[in-house]
């Protein structure tokens, strides 16, 4: 008794939503994290990477007229919980407040 499985090549073709949840794309010389040949303009493409805001994946998807979501969107909706977890005070942890705090370091 076993479960049959296989690993398919990472390809965007045929998917409605493509999300890069890896660190691939943080460096300028990183390759695309997924084969974008066949990426449809109706596909939603998201990347969890926050810097650079526009990764090669997002640039490629935008060139193909896909709806894209940058990694900062993820941070916008989780930073409050992260601050509470680390015991940081305050209730304004929006992306602008964080940018100001980091710039002050």
C-alpha positions as CSV (number, residue, x, y, z in Angstrom):
1,X,0.0,0.0,0.0
2,X,1.5,3.2,-1.1
3,X,0.5,6.5,-2.5
4,X,1.6,7.3,-6.0
5,X,3.2,10.7,-6.4
6,X,5.4,12.6,-8.8
7,X,7.1,15.9,-9.0
8,X,6.1,18.0,-12.0
9,X,8.2,20.7,-13.5
10,X,7.3,24.2,-12.0
11,X,5.3,25.6,-14.8
12,X,2.6,28.4,-14.8
13,X,0.7,27.1,-17.8
14,X,-2.8,26.0,-17.0
15,X,-3.1,27.6,-13.6
16,X,-5.5,30.4,-12.5
17,X,-3.3,31.5,-9.6
18,X,0.5,31.3,-9.4
19,X,2.3,32.2,-6.1
20,X,6.0,32.3,-5.5
21,X,6.5,31.4,-1.9
22,X,10.3,30.9,-2.2
23,X,13.2,33.3,-1.8
24,X,14.0,33.0,-5.5
25,X,13.8,36.5,-7.0
26,X,15.4,38.4,-4.1
27,X,18.6,38.8,-6.0
28,X,18.9,40.5,-9.4
29,X,20.7,37.4,-10.9
30,X,18.1,34.9,-9.7
31,X,16.2,33.0,-12.4
32,X,12.5,32.9,-12.6
33,X,11.1,30.6,-9.9
34,X,8.7,29.0,-12.4
35,X,8.5,28.5,-16.2
36,X,6.2,31.3,-17.4
37,X,5.8,30.0,-21.0
38,X,2.1,29.6,-21.5
39,X,1.2,32.0,-18.6
40,X,-2.2,33.3,-19.5
41,X,-3.2,36.9,-19.1
42,X,-6.1,35.7,-16.9
43,X,-3.7,34.3,-14.3
44,X,-3.3,36.1,-10.9
45,X,0.4,36.1,-10.0
46,X,1.7,36.8,-6.5
47,X,5.1,36.9,-5.0
48,X,5.9,36.9,-1.2
49,X,9.2,38.7,-1.8
50,X,9.1,42.3,-0.5
51,X,12.3,43.6,-1.9
52,X,12.6,44.1,-4.8
53,X,8.9,45.0,-5.0
54,X,8.8,44.1,-8.7
55,X,10.6,40.7,-9.1
56,X,11.3,39.2,-12.4
57,X,8.3,37.0,-11.9
58,X,6.0,40.0,-11.4
59,X,7.5,41.9,-14.3
60,X,7.0,38.9,-16.6
61,X,3.4,38.5,-15.4
62,X,2.7,42.2,-15.8
63,X,4.1,42.1,-19.4
64,X,1.6,39.3,-20.1
65,X,-1.2,41.5,-18.6
66,X,-1.8,39.4,-15.5
67,X,-3.1,40.8,-12.3
68,X,-0.1,40.9,-9.9
69,X,0.3,41.1,-6.2
70,X,3.6,42.3,-4.6
71,X,5.0,40.8,-1.4
72,X,4.3,44.1,0.4
73,X,0.6,43.2,0.3
74,X,1.3,40.2,2.5
75,X,3.2,42.3,5.0
76,X,0.5,45.0,5.0
77,X,-2.0,42.4,6.4
78,X,0.3,40.6,8.9
79,X,2.6,43.2,10.4
80,X,0.2,44.1,13.3
81,X,0.1,40.4,14.3
82,X,3.9,40.2,14.0
83,X,4.4,43.3,16.2
84,X,2.1,41.8,18.9
85,X,3.9,38.5,18.8
86,X,7.3,40.2,19.4
87,X,5.7,42.3,22.2
88,X,6.1,45.6,20.4
89,X,3.8,48.4,21.5
90,X,1.6,50.6,19.4
91,X,-1.3,49.9,17.1
92,X,-0.1,51.7,13.9
93,X,2.0,49.1,12.1
94,X,1.0,50.0,8.6
95,X,3.6,49.8,5.9
96,X,4.3,53.6,6.1
97,X,4.8,53.5,9.8
98,X,7.2,50.6,9.4
99,X,9.1,52.4,6.7
100,X,9.5,55.4,8.9
101,X,10.7,53.2,11.8
102,X,13.3,51.4,9.7
103,X,14.5,54.7,8.2
104,X,15.1,56.0,11.8
105,X,17.5,53.2,12.6
